[in-house]
Amino acid sequence: METDTALSPWQQLELLQAELVARGWAPELRGTEHQPYLCVANPDDPGLNGMVTASHGHYRWTWGPVLGPLEDVPRTADTILTVLREVGP
């Protein structure tokens, strides 16, 4: 019998959460097991924030745009940090 080894959306978001924590950020996993989302905020400016889901093979902002494939957690983290980074003078 073949076992499904695919990760759930919750588990996919835990991977991304761990990557962001390793980079000094403190994202919070929220929602339900069936509809989880990751709240990510810039630690230096919490007003710069967003919510991320894992669906259809990609990490996405909750409003729809794709951040990166589920298989590339580091690149997705790079994208999130770029978008939520402070822009200095």
N, C-alpha and C positions, 0 to 999 in steps of 0.2 A: 504494500500500500504506500502510495506517495504522500508525503507530508507537505503541507503548504508552509514554506519558510519565509514568506513575504512578511515584512514588518507592517504593523498597523500604523495608521496616521499618528497615533499617540507616540508610538515608539520612534517614528521618523522625526517627530518634533523633539523628542528627548535627545536624539543624536545632535540635532541643530542646537538645542539648548546647551549641551555639553561643550560644543565647539565655541559658542559665544561666551560661556563662562570661562573657558580656558583663555579667552582674549580679554578678560577683565570686565565683561558685561554681566548683568544679572537678569536675564529674561525669565518670565514666569509662565509656566504651562497652566492653562486654564481650560474651561469648558468641560465637556463630558468625554468619555472614552470614544463615543461615536462622532462627536463634533468638537475635537480639541483645537486650540489655537495657542500660539506662543506670543505673549506680549513682550515686545522688545523696546527698550527706551535707552537713549544715550545717557550713560551715567553722569556725564557732566552737564547735560541739559535735558531733563526728563520730558520737556515739551517736544523734543524730537523723538517721536515714537511711532510704532506701527504694530499691527497684528499679522501673524503669519500662519497659514494653514499648510497642510500637506495633502494634495489630492491630484489624481490623474497623472501620477508620475513626476510631479513637480512641487516645489515649495512655491507658494504664492502669497502675495499680500491679500488680506481678506477682501479687498475691493477688486481683485482679479488679476493684476499683472503678475507674470511669472518671474520668480527670483532665480530659479535654477533647478536642475534636475535633482531628484531625490538621491541619486548616486554621487552627487558632488557637493557634499556638505561644506567643505572649506570654501569653495567658490561662492556658494550661497551666502555664507557668513560674510565673505568679502563684500558682496553686493549690499547686504543689509547695513554693514558698517559704513560703506560709502554713502548710501542714501541718508542714513541717520547721523552722519558726522556734521559737526558744527562747521560752518563756513566763516572763516575769519576775515578781517579787513584786508 
